Amino acid sequence: MPLGRRWLHVQAVAAAADDVASQLGLDAGVLVSAAWLHDIGYAPELRETGFHPIDGARYLRQEGWDERIVSLVAHHSCARFEAPIRGLAAELAEFPRPPVEYEDALCYCDMTNGPGGDQVDASDRLDEIQRRYGPGDPVTLFVEAARPEILASVGRIQDRLRVSGSRASAH
């Protein structure tokens, strides 16, 4: 499988997004599409800045995708914390922030599904990311800076899922 574990992750994120959208009354077309596409910027042929949220969003915009999906891809999983670390804050600002409930929902789906598609605790996922990238890497620095906001995003969705009685709240 050419995409390996990343494909397993993307499939799990999309499945979670479908469930979350239905449980919380969000537009499934927008959230699920963004979930399927959130990591498209890792494709080598799309690499422009080296920061996958921006590279993916620019590609999707160029291809005429709905701007709601484009903005979710650009800002997924608190990209606003990593862009300045990489010197790309102005580039991320090309894309408006999505509504918080969608930004939170995509972050929840991304951070509660591990790199192999397994359901994980968000804190454990962040620990795994830091181990994978190692000390001093921009991704590790991003996780250190964004951890409180990522966990708050995940927590807001978990709270909403508990209230709705969703089976997705087991993530």
C-alpha positions in Angstrom: 0.0 0.0 0.0 1.8 3.2 -1.2 0.3 5.4 1.6 0.8 2.8 4.3 -0.2 3.9 7.8 -1.2 7.4 6.7 -4.0 5.9 4.6 -5.2 3.9 7.7 -5.2 7.1 9.7 -7.1 9.1 7.1 -9.7 6.5 6.8 -10.2 6.4 10.6 -10.4 10.2 10.8 -13.0 10.3 8.0 -15.1 7.6 9.7 -15.0 9.5 13.0 -15.9 12.7 11.2 -19.0 11.1 9.7 -20.1 9.9 13.1 -19.3 13.2 14.8 -21.1 15.2 12.2 -24.3 13.1 12.5 -24.2 13.2 16.3 -23.6 16.9 16.5 -25.7 18.2 13.6 -22.7 19.4 11.6 -22.6 19.5 7.8 -21.2 16.0 7.1 -20.3 17.0 3.5 -17.9 19.7 4.8 -16.5 17.9 7.8 -16.1 14.4 6.2 -14.5 15.9 3.1 -12.0 17.9 5.2 -11.3 14.7 7.2 -10.5 12.8 4.0 -8.3 15.6 2.7 -6.7 16.9 5.9 -3.3 15.3 5.2 -3.3 15.7 1.4 -0.5 18.3 1.8 1.9 15.5 2.7 1.9 14.4 -1.0 5.4 15.1 -2.4 4.0 16.6 -5.6 2.1 19.2 -3.6 5.0 20.2 -1.4 5.5 24.0 -1.7 6.1 25.3 1.8 6.8 22.0 3.5 3.9 22.6 5.9 1.2 20.1 5.0 -1.9 22.1 6.1 -0.9 25.1 3.9 0.3 23.0 1.0 -2.9 20.9 1.0 -5.2 23.9 1.4 -3.4 25.8 -1.5 -3.8 22.7 -3.7 -7.5 22.3 -2.8 -8.2 26.0 -3.4 -6.4 25.8 -6.8 -8.6 22.8 -7.7 -11.8 24.7 -6.8 -12.8 23.0 -3.6 -15.4 24.6 -1.3 -13.6 27.3 0.8 -15.1 25.8 4.0 -13.2 22.6 3.3 -10.1 24.5 2.3 -10.0 26.5 5.5 -10.5 23.3 7.6 -7.6 21.7 5.9 -5.4 24.8 6.4 -6.2 25.2 10.1 -6.6 21.5 11.1 -5.4 20.4 14.5 -4.3 23.9 15.6 -2.0 24.6 12.7 -2.0 28.2 13.9 0.5 27.2 16.5 2.9 25.5 14.1 2.8 28.1 11.3 4.8 30.8 13.2 7.3 28.2 14.3 8.0 27.5 10.6 7.9 31.2 9.7 4.6 30.7 7.8 2.1 32.7 9.8 1.4 35.0 6.8 0.9 32.1 4.5 -1.6 30.5 6.9 -3.4 33.9 7.1 -4.3 33.4 3.4 -7.1 31.1 4.8 -9.8 32.3 7.2 -10.3 30.3 10.4 -13.2 27.9 10.1 -16.1 28.0 12.6 -14.9 26.7 16.0 -17.2 23.8 16.1 -15.8 22.4 12.8 -12.3 23.2 13.8 -12.8 21.4 17.1 -14.5 18.4 15.4 -11.7 17.9 12.9 -9.1 18.2 15.6 -11.0 15.7 17.7 -11.1 13.2 14.8 -7.5 13.7 14.0 -6.1 13.5 17.5 -8.2 10.5 18.7 -7.1 8.3 15.8 -3.5 7.2 15.7 -1.1 6.9 12.7 -2.3 3.3 12.1 -6.0 4.2 12.4 -6.4 2.9 15.9 -8.5 4.9 18.4 -6.3 6.6 20.9 -6.4 9.1 23.8 -5.5 12.6 22.5 -2.7 13.1 25.1 -1.2 9.7 24.1 -1.4 10.7 20.5 0.5 14.0 21.2 3.2 12.0 23.1 3.5 9.6 20.2 4.0 12.6 17.7 6.7 14.1 19.9 8.5 10.8 20.2 8.3 10.2 16.4 9.7 13.6 15.5 12.2 14.0 18.4 13.6 16.9 20.3 14.0 20.2 18.5 11.9 19.3 15.5 9.3 22.0 14.6 6.5 19.5 15.0 7.7 18.7 18.6 7.9 22.4 19.4 4.4 22.8 17.9 3.0 20.0 20.1 4.6 21.6 23.2 2.9 25.0 22.3 -0.4 23.7 21.1 -1.0 20.8 23.6 -3.4 22.8 25.9 -5.5 24.0 23.0 -5.6 20.7 21.2 -6.7 18.9 24.4 -9.3 21.7 25.0 -10.6 21.2 21.4 -10.9 17.5 21.9 -12.5 18.0 25.3 -15.2 20.3 23.9 -16.2 17.7 21.4 -16.1 14.9 24.0 -18.4 17.0 26.2 -20.8 17.6 23.3 -20.8 13.9 22.3 -21.5 12.9 25.9 -24.5 15.2 26.0 -25.7 13.8 22.7 -25.3 10.2 23.9 -23.0 9.4 21.0 -21.1 6.2 20.6 -18.2 8.3 19.2 -17.6 9.7 22.7 -15.8 6.4 23.4 -12.8 7.7 21.4 
